[in-house]
Amino acid sequence: MVSANGEYLGGAIAPGIEISLDALFGRAAAVRQIALERPSHVLGKSTMESIQSGTGFGYASMVDGLCARIEAELGECTVVATGGLAHLIAPISDRIEHTETWLTLHGLRLIYEKNCV
């Protein structure tokens, strides 16, 4: 969480989608890796659809729940999804307003430019 003045107010850390899927594929018997795509519906009709649904809607719900709790503590917030899988979760989240896949790289560019002057 970053304030309107650019102050870091805190955060929440959870395992990422890819780490969670690695654990599922590595520990569940007979579950094979699948393409990570936006789920078409909540109830999957196959193992692949069920994993896509559980992953997509599960993470979207986690994001929405964390955002609701943060807003209960701090008031209304603007929610920005970042990272390489933001495009997967943002369309099925109720809270995500913007996506910025390259936020870290933009930040590194700004630091570089500031230090080159």
Secondary structure, 3 states (H helix, E strand, C coil): CECCCCCECCCCCCCCHHHHHHHHHHHCCCCCCCCCCCCCCCCCCCHHHHHHHHHHHHHHHHHHHHHHHHHHHHCCCCCEEECCCHHHHHHHCCCCCEEECCHHHHHHHHHHHHHHC
